[in-house]
Amino acid sequence: MQALSLSSLVSKAARSVAAISLATAIAVSASVDAFAQGRVSVVRDAEIEALVRDYARPIFKAAGLRPGVSIILVNDRSFNAFVAGQRMFINTGALLQAETPNEIIGVIAHEAGHIAGGHQERLREQLARAQTMAIVAGLLGAGAIVAGAATKSGELAQAGGGIAMGGGEMARRGLLGYQRTEETTADRSAITYLAATGQSAKGMLTTFERFQSALSLSGARVDPYQISHPTPRDRISNLEQLAKNSPYYDRKDSPALQLRHDMMRAKIAVFTEGQGAVSRLFRKEPTGLAAQYGNAMATYLYGNARAALPKIDALLKQQPKNPYFHELRGDALMKTNQPAKAAESYARAVQLDQVKSGVLPISYGQALLAIGTPDSLKKAVTQIRTGLDRDRENATGYRYLAQAYGQLGDIGEAELATAEGHYYSGAYQDAKIFAARAQQKFKRGTPGWIRAQDIINSRQGSKKK
C-alpha cells in the first residue's frame, strides 16, 4: 500500500523548517496584523511611551534610523523585545524587571541593530532558501521512495524517507545558525551605538547575566545549535571586553532619569502585579517619590478612589508641573463620578505635556464626553480629534469620537469614526460595513466620503493612506 503521496512527503519536510523559534515566526509573519486582531495586548500610556522614546531617540540617531520607527508596548510579563518592519515591540515585563534605564537602553540598542542591519529582510531570504532546501530534499526523498517501491526495495524506500526529513533538519539548523549570527551582529552594533551616545554597555551585560542566572536555576540543558540566539554565557563572553573597553563603561544614569524609570516601574507593577507589588518593588525606599506614586495608584485602582485624591495632591505638591500626576488625578476623579473636575485635571495634563502625546487629549475628551452638555460634546470632539491627529491608530479614541458625534446627532461622522475604530482594531469586515453606512450620509467627493471609500477599498491588514 502506497499511502504516502509525494505532496505529503514535501509537506512533512517543509514542516520541519517551520519548527523555528518564536523570534523568527514574529519577524517573518504579519506581526502588525496579529496585534491589531487582539492576539497580543498592546499597552497605551503617555508617561511610559514618552520615557521609552527618550531612551530610544539618541540610539536611533546613532543607528541612522529615520524618525518613523515607532515603539509599541506589549502587555507581557516576560523579558522580551523584537522588531517587525519599522516597529519595535517591548514587553512591559522587560520594563518592570530592568532596574536601571541603561538596561532598557541596551535592549533598544540591540533591536535598533536589527533594524539598521536589515536583518528582517535577509531573514526572509534565508527562510525562503530553507524552504527550498526542504522541498528539494522532499522531492529527492520521494523519488527514492518511488524507486524503492518500483524495485520492491524496502531499504531504498526507507532511505528516501531519511533524505526527506534529514534535508528539512539541515535547513532548520542552517536557519537557526543564521539567526545566531545576526543576533551577535546586533549585539556588537548595540555596543557601537551606546559608545556613540556616551552611554555604558553595562546594562546589556546585566541583562544577559540575568538570563544566565535564570537558565542555571532552571536546570535546563540547552543545545546551542537548536536555539535562535547565542546562549547568555556566550553573549557575555563576546561582549564583556568590548563593553569594558568603552570610556563610558562606569557612567551611570542621571538621578532624574532613574527617578522617571522607577515611577514607570511603579506604574507597571501596580497595573500588572497587584496591590502589594509596589511595596515589594521599593522595600529599600518605601518613602521615595516612586513608592508614593505607586501607592497612590494602588489606592485608586484597588481601594477607594476618593482616598487616593489626597495622596495624588501630595505628589502634585512635590512636582506641580508633572503632567502624569494631573492625569492620575483626572483618572481618580472620573472614577468618583466627577467628570467636570476630571476634565480640569486632564486639561492641565495636556497643557503641561511637552511631548504632545495623543493619549492625554483623548482622556480629556472622554471626561468632556461624560459631562454631556452640547458645549462639552463639541469640545470633546475637538480634543479627541487632536489626540487622533497625533496618534492615528488609537482605536479607543475613535470609539469615544463616535460616541461624541452620536450624542451631537451627527450620525454620518459617528459611523465613520466607528469604522475607523474597527479598522485599527483589526476588525476589517466590520470596518467596511460601518464605512459603507457612513458613506451613504456624506455627499460624494467630500472628505468624509473619501475616507469611508478608503476603508471600503482597503485590503485586509493594509494601511489606509
N, C-alpha and C positions, 0 to 999 in steps of 0.2 A: 504494500500500500504506500503511495507517494502523496501523503497529506500535506507535506511542507512545500509550498509553492515558492517560486523564485522571488516574488514580491515580498513574501513573509520573511525570507532569509535576509533580504536587503533591509527590511524594516527592523529586524532584530539587531542587525549590525549598527544601523543608524541610531537605535535607541541607546546603545551603549555610549555613543557620543553625547547623547542628551543628558547622561548622568554626570553632569558637571556641577560646579559649586554654585551657590546662591548668587555670589557676586557676578559670575558670568551670565546667569539667567537674567539678572536685573539689567546688566549692561546691554544685552543684545535684544531684549524684549521691549515692548511698548510700555515703558515704565510709567510714563505720564498718564496713560490711559488707566493703568492699574490703580493709580492714586485717585484719579477722577472718579472711578467707578466704586470707590469706597472700600477696596480690598485692603488699603492701608490708611490709617488715620493720620491726617495732617493737622498739626497744631498751628494756630494763628495767635500770636501775641506780640503786640507792638514793642514791648520792652525787650523781650528775648531776641526778636528779629533785629532790632537796632543794635544790640550788643554784638551779635554774631556778624552782622555786616561790618561793624567797626573792626572786628578781628580780621575779617577777610580782605578789607579794602587794600591795605598795603601789600598783602600777599598776592592778590590778583594783579596788582600793578607790576610787581616784580616778575610775575609769570607771563606778563604780556597779554593777559586775558582782557577781552573787551568788557565794557560795563554791563552788557546784557546778561552775564552769568548771574543766576539767582540762587538763593539758598532757601531750602524748604525744610521745615522742622517736622520730624516724624514722631508720633506718639508710640515709642517703643522703648522698653526698659534696657535693652541690650546696648552694649558699647559698639556702635557701628556708624559708618558713613559710606556713601557711594555716590557716583555721578551717573547721570543719564542726559546725553546731549549737553546743553549749556545750563544744566541744573545740577546743583549739589544738594544732596539729602543728608541731614544729620539727625540721628536719633536723640530724643530727649534723655535717654539713658546715658549717652556719652557726655552730654552737658552736665548731668547730675553727678556722674562719677568723677569727672575731671575736677581736681581740687584747685587748679590754677588756670588762668586764662591761657598760659603758654601751652598747656596740654592740648586744648582745643585748637589753638592756632597751629600747632603741629599737625593735627588731623586735617585741618583745612589746607595746609601747605601740601600735604601728601595728595589729597584729592585734586588740588589745582594742578599738580604734576601730571595726573592722568588726563585732565582736560587739555593742558598745554601741549602734551606729548601726542595728542590724537590717538590715545590708546584704544578708545572705543571703536573707532573706525577700523583700526588694524585688527582688533579682536574679532570684528565681524568677518574680516578677510580670513583670519585663522580658523574661525568656526566653519566658514564655507569650505576651506581646504580639508578640515577634519571630516566634514560630512562627505566630501568627495572621496576621501580615503576609505571611509566606511562603506560607501556604496560600491567602490571598485572591489574592495575585499569581499563584499557580499556577492558580487557578480562572479568573482573567481571561485568563491566557495560554492556557489550554486552550480557553477559549471562542473566542479569536481564531483558534486553530489549526483548531478545528472549523468556524468560519465560513469560514476560508480554504479549507478542503477542500471545503466545500459550494459555494463560488463559484469553485473552481478558481483561487484567487488565491494564488500562492506567496509574494508579498511579505507578505500579511496573515498567512499561517501562520508565516513567519519572525519577524514582529513579535511574534506570540504567544509564541514561544519566548523572545524577548528580554524580554518583560514578566515571564514566569515566573521566569527566572533573575535579572533585574535587581531584582525585588522581594525575592528572597532575599538579594541582596547589600546592599540598603538596610537590611534587617532586621539583618543581621550587623554592619554598620558602626554602626548605631544602638545595638546591644547593647554593642559594644566601647567606643563613646563613653560610654555609661552607666557601664561599669566604670571607665574612666579617671577619671570624676568621683568615683566612690566611693573610688577609691584616693587621690585628692587630699584628700578629706574625712577619710579615715583618717589620712593624714599630719598634717593640721592638728590632729586630735583627739589624736594622739600627742604633739605639742608641748605641748598643754594639760595632758595627764596628767603629763608629765615636769616641767613647771613646778610643778604642784600638789604633786608629791612632792619638790621641791627637787633635781631631777636635771637634768643637762645634756642638750641635744639634739645635742651634737657627734657622738655615736656614730651617729646617724641620717645625718648628713652624710657621715661617714666611710664608711658602708655604701654610700651612693649614689655616692660618688666611686670606690669600688672597682668598682661595676658599670660606671660610665662608663669607667674605665680598661680594664676587660676588653673592653668594647664597642669602644673605639678600637683596641685591639691586634688585635682580630679582623678589623678592616677591613670589617665588615658594614655595609650601608646599611639603615637601618630606616625604614619608612614609619610615622610616628607615628599614623596613622589606622588602621593594620592591627594594632595591638597592644592588649592589655587594660590595660596600665599606662602612665602617662606615662613618657617617656624619663628616664633618670637625670639628664641635664642639666637637664631641665625641673623635676624634683623638687627638685634643689639650688637652682635659681633661685627656686622657690616658697617654699622653707623657710628659706633661709640667713639672711635678715634677721630672720625670726621667731625663729629659734634664737639668733641673736646678741643679740637684744634681751632675752633672759632674764637675770636676775641670776645664774643658776646656770650660765651657759654654760661658764665655765672651771673649774667644780667637777669634781674627779677622783674616781674610785672609791677607797675606802679600801684601804690596803695589804692588810688581812686579806681583803677581798673579792676583790682582784686575785689573791692567792695561791690562793684557792679556785678561781677561774676558770682559772688556769694549771694547777692539778692536774687539773681537769676536761679541759682540752685535752690534757694529757699522756696521760690515760687513753684518750681518743678516738683520739689519734694512734697509740698502741700497738696498739689493737684493730682499727683500720681501715686504717692506713698501713704497718704492719710494724715490724720490729725497729729500724730505723735512724731512724724518724720522730722520736723524742724528741730525739736529738742534733741533728737539723736544726732542730727547733722551738725549742730552747733553746740554740742555739750561742752566744748572747751571755751566757747564765747557765748554764753547764754543771754548776755545782756547787750550784745552788739546790735548794730542797726539792722543787719541781715536777719538776725534771730527775731528782732521786734517785728520786722516786716512779715516774716513767716508766721509769727504768732497772730498778727492782725488778720492775715488771710485765712488762717485756720479758724479763727473765731467767726469770720464772715461766712466761711463755707460750711463749717460743721457745728457751729454754735448759734448764738443769737446775733443776727446781723446788726441789730441796734447796739449791742455791746461792743461790736467791732469799731464803731464810729469814733469813740474816744481814743482808741489805740491808733487809728489812722490819723486823727488830728494831732496826736503826739508825734507821729512820723513827719507830718507836714510842718510842725514847729522846727524840726531839725533840718528839713530840706523843703522849704516852701515852694521852690521852683521845680520840684521833681514832678514831671507830668504823670508818671505812673502811680504816684501816691494819690493824685487827684483822680486818676482813672479808677483806682481801687475804691475811693470814697464814692464815686458815682455808682460803681457796682453794688456797694452796700446799700446805698440809698434806693436803688432800683429794687433790691430785694426786700426793703422795708416799705415798698409801695409809695415812694416819694419821688415820682419822675421829674417834677419841676426842679427840685433841689439837685437831683441827679444830673439833669441837663446842665445846670450851672457848673457842676464839678467837671463834667465831660468837656464843656466849653473851655474851661480853664486848662484842662489837659491838652486839648487841641491847640490852644494858644501858645502853650509852653513847649510843645513838641517841635524841636528843631529839625528832626529828620523827616517830618511831614509824612507820617505813617498813614496808610489808608484805613487802618483798623479803628483808630480813635474817632474820626468823623462818623464812621458807621455806628459806633456805640452812642455817640452824641445824637445821631439821627434816631436811633432806637428809643432813647429817652423822650425826644420830641414827639415821636410817634405815639408813645404811651400817654402823653398829655392829652392828645386827641382833639385839640381845637383846630379850626381851619387854618389859623395863622401858624400854629406849631407844626401842622402837617406839611405846609408849604416849606417851612424851614427844614423839616425832616428830609424832604426830597432834595433840597439844596445840599445839605450835609452828606447825605448818603451818596449822592452823585459825586461830590468832591472826593469821598473815600474811594469810590469805584474808579474814578479817573486816575487815582494813584495806584489802585490795586484792582486791576480789571478782572481778575479771576476769583474774586471773593464771592463765592456762591451765596453765602449767608447775607451779604449786603444786598443782593438782588431780591432776596425774599422780603427783606424789610422795605425795599423800594416798592415792590409790588403791593405790599400792604398799604403804604402811604398813598400811592396812586389810587388804589381801590377805595380807600376812605374818602379821597377827594372826588371820586366819581369818574376818574379818567381810566376807563376800562381797557382801552387800547394799550396805553402805556403800562398798565398793571399786568396785562397778559404778556406783553413784550418782556418786561422785567422777569416774569415767571419763566418765560422761555430761556432767557439768559441764565437764570439760576440753575435750571435743569441742565443746560448745556455745559456749564462749568462744573456741575456735579457729575457729569458723565452720563446723564440720562438723556441720550441724544434723541430717542424717539419721542419722548415727552416734550423735549425742547422743540422739535419740529411741529408737533401738534399745537402747542401754545403759540408758536410763531405764526402758523397759518391762521389761527383765530385772531391774533393781533393784527395781522396784515389786512384783514377784512375791514378793520376800523380806521385804517390810515389811507390817505389819498396816495394813489400810485406815484412813485418817484420821490416821496418825502423821506426825510432821514429815517423815521420810524419804519416805513415800508421797506426801505433798503436794508436796514439792519435785520428785519424779520426775514427778508429774502436770503440774506447771507446764511442765516441759521438753517433755513429750509434747504438750501443748496449745498451746505457743508457736508463733507464726507465724515463718517463716524471717526472721532478721535483727532480729526484735523483741526487746526486753529482757524478761527474766523479772522478775516483781515480787519 
